């Protein structure tokens, strides 16, 4: 049973470019969460999605950031016009599978975004 | 506003001894607590969890204790092994927010555990 998949693992962008981060949840999971980790800090919640629905985006910056989880395909976190402060590790987690506990979130390996 | 706090950034323990990692929280709405272990350049790995209706949960070498009145939890690893060296994150979740049990997690900043031979 494959775990949470994220790609790319590393992404380098110049200021002003767009970054697209992809996340495929564990098989059977229908709930996806995105977190961001800045250097020397813990993970900070950004957004919680179910298929075709944003459930909670209270942790997402109001501008330049968006997320989706379409009916088919992976969840996408999109950052427009990136700035140096967006450099961080972005982690995706999933939960809610029929055969797993609904309480635990399982994390992917992360995408490390570097903005030059 | 840090609602989950891990006040010790690092802990060093000899192999075979007990490791005790501590975590405090401020939000009385938290009803579920989790510990994750993280190696460099990898995602967090779920370790053990505890519901607020319990005060202890054990899984092999790992035991989590919850003291609700003190808003404090701890993770005990006995015996500690060099492979346990990693960053340990404490996380918590609010209960039944917006009718869903699957809400966001709040994380502490982590404690770097080093187990030396």
Interface residues (C-beta under 8 A of the other chain):
Chain A: X4 X6 X31 X33 X35 X40 X41 X42 X43 X44 X45 X48 X55 X56 X58 X59 X91 X93 X95 X96 X102 X103 X104 X105 X106 X107 X108 X109 X110 X112
Chain B: X4 X6 X32 X34 X36 X41 X42 X43 X44 X45 X46 X49 X51 X89 X91 X93 X98 X100 X101 X102 X103 X104 X105 X106 X107 X108 X109 X110
